[in-house]
């Protein structure tokens, strides 16, 4: 009888955990794809919650959220869009925080083209220059700022090929459709080193800081899973993952 009661208790506890477990849908800026997948995997390993990640441009996510997209949390590539969602009453006040500071790199799959500086841009010995759409993506806006400060904006403009987001800009270069491009440092570095091709880590003083903020959306206000995920992202374990991908 005692064994029966113990088994019943275990069954009820398991059922309770299943009831409490949630699946949430999170919008994530495409530059943060690799670290967020790793963070979500670690989070799921520590909880009963499941996370559905949707990657794309911060600008498109902002528009979708304003039109009722079913996201519980938003990890933007900038601070402006989460702040605007707060002001519009679509995000939970006080939930916004900076989860990463991004770095920008000029990168080529050719190991000899980019040699630690903007020389390839200055020489003009390339066919296409990839960058994210500056109207939609903060990394694209930062790239244009760099070109402007270097006095190369107008000279390179005829060679621009713009991706909807930084992931597409990276793909243009990785596929060989563009000789070089401005990408997120996290896309081409591992353990603090460029993992393929050649790159120039753009100095921070050539563009505005790429401060990336996350926010709990109104749809997730009652979601224990969403709140738990945002807490987890601020943990030491998540911080180590974020830093390992080249974020400051």
N, C-alpha and C positions, 0 to 999 in steps of 0.2 A: 504493500500500500504506500509505504514511504517512497519507494522507487517510482511508483505511478505519479505521485504528487510532484516529485522532482522533475520528471519528464514533462508533465503538464506545465510546470513553471517555466521550463526552458522553451517550450513551444510558445507560450504566451509572451515571453521576453523577445523571442525572434519575431513574432508577429508585430510587437510594438515597434521594434527597430525598423521593420519593413514599412510600417505606417509612417514613421518619422522621416524615412529616407525620401529624398526628392531628386528630380531631374530638373536642372535649370539650363536655360539657353543664354549664352553670353556672347556679346558682340566684341570682337577683338581686332584692333588695327593690324593690318597684314604684316607690318615689320616685326611684330611680336609673336609671330606664328610658332617658331621653334621653342622658345622658352615657355610660352603659354601651354603648349601641348605637354611639356615636361612637368610644369607646375600642376596642371589639371590631373595628370596621372598620379603625381604624388598625393594630391588632395584626395582623390578617389581611393587611394590606398590607405588613407588614414580615416576615412569616413565611409558611410553607406550611401553618400550622395553620388550622383552622376552628373557630369557636365557635358553639355553639347556646345561645342565651340563653332562660331561662325566668323570667318576672317574676311576682311575687305577694307575699303577705304573709309577713313573716319568721317569724311564729308558725306558719303552715301549713308552711313549708319546714322549720322545725325538727322538727316532728312527722313529716314525710315522710322526712327524713334518718334519724331514729331508727328508722324502719320500713324502711330499706333503699333509699330513692329513689336513682336512678342519677346522682347529681351528683358531679363531681370537685372543684368549689369552690363556696363559698357566700359571697355578699356580703350581709350582713345590714343592717338598718336600726338595729341597736343592737350593743352589745358583749356583752350577757349571753348571747345564744343561741350565738354561736361559742365563747364561753368554756365554756358548759355542754357543748357537743359535744366540746370538748377533754377535759373532766373525765370524760365518758362513754366516752372512748377511740374516738370516731368522727371525730376530726380529728387532723391531724398536729401533734404538740407543737412549739411554737416557730414555727409558720407564721402565726399570727394577727397582724394588724396593722390599724391604723386607716387607712382609705382616704379618709374624708371626715367632716366635721362638718356636720350638716344645720341648716338654719334653718327656722323656722316662720312662716307668714304667714296672716293673716285676709284672705280674698280674696272679691271679688264681681265678677260680670260687669258689674254696673252701675257705670259710671264715677263715680257720685256717692255711692254708699252708704257705702263705707268711706273715711274721710277721714284717714288717717294715725294712727288710734287706735282704741280699743275702743268709741267712741261709739255705733255701730249696735247693739252688744250691750247696752249700758246702756239705750238708748232702747227696745229691744225692737221696733223697726219692721222686722221680717222674718218670713217664714213658717217657714222651716226653716233650721237650722244644721247643715251637714255636717261630719262628722269621721270619722276612721278608728276602727275598733273598738279601744278602749284596751287590751283584753285580748290583742289579736293584733298590734297595730302600735305601735311606739314613738312615731310622730308623733301617734297618737290619744291615747296616755298623756300626751304633752306638752301636747296641747290641753286635756285635762281639768285638768292642773296649772295652766294659765294661767287657766282659768275659775274655779278654786278660789281662786287668789291674788287675783283681781279681785272675789271675792265674788259671782260670777254663775253658779256651777255649778247650783244648784237652780232658779234663776229661768229659766235657758235650757233645762234638761233636757227639758221637754215638747216642745221644738222640735227636738230632736236627730234627725238621720237619719244612721245609721252605715254606713260602707262597710267591706267586708272588709279593705281596705287603703287607702293614701293615694291610689292611682290612682282608686278608686271614689269616694272623697270628692271628689276634683277633678271627676270626671264629673258628680256630683250638681249641683255649682255651674255647671259649663260648660254643662250641658243646660238649666239654668233650673229644675230640680226643687227646688233650694234657693237662697235669695237670697244666702247667703254661707256660707263654710266655712273651716275650718282646713286648709290644704294645705302641702305642702313649698314653701319659697321657690323652689326650683329649677324647680318646675312653672309658675311664673308670671313668672319674671324672665329677662331676656336681656341680657347685657352690663352687669349691675348695675342694670337698670331694669325696672319692671313693664311687661310687654308688652301687657296689655289689662286693661280693667276698672279696679278700684280695690283697693288693698291696704294693710294695716298690717303692716310687718315687726316681728314680736313680739320685744321685748327678750329677750336671753338669760337675764336674771336672773328671768324669770317661769316658767321651766321647767328641768328638768334638762338638761344637755348631751346633744344627740343625736349621740353618737359612734358612727359606723358602722364595724364591723369586718368584715374578710374573713378566710377561713381555708381552707386546703387540707384537703380531706376525705380520709379513709382510702382511698376508692375512687380518688383521684387521686394517691396516694403515688408511683406509678411512672410517672406521666404527665409527660413532658417538656413537653408543651403547657400543662398546668395550671400547672406551675412557671414557665414562661416568661410566661404571662399575668399571674400575680401579680407577677412582677418588672416587667413592663411597666406595670402599674397604678401602681407606685411611681416611674415615670420622670418626667422633667420634662415630656415631651410629654403624658402622661396628666394630670399635675397641672394643666397649663394648661387642659385640657378640663374637668376637674372644677371648677376655680375659675370658669370662664366660665358655669357653670350656677348660680352663687350659693352654692356650698358654701364653708364656711370651712376 
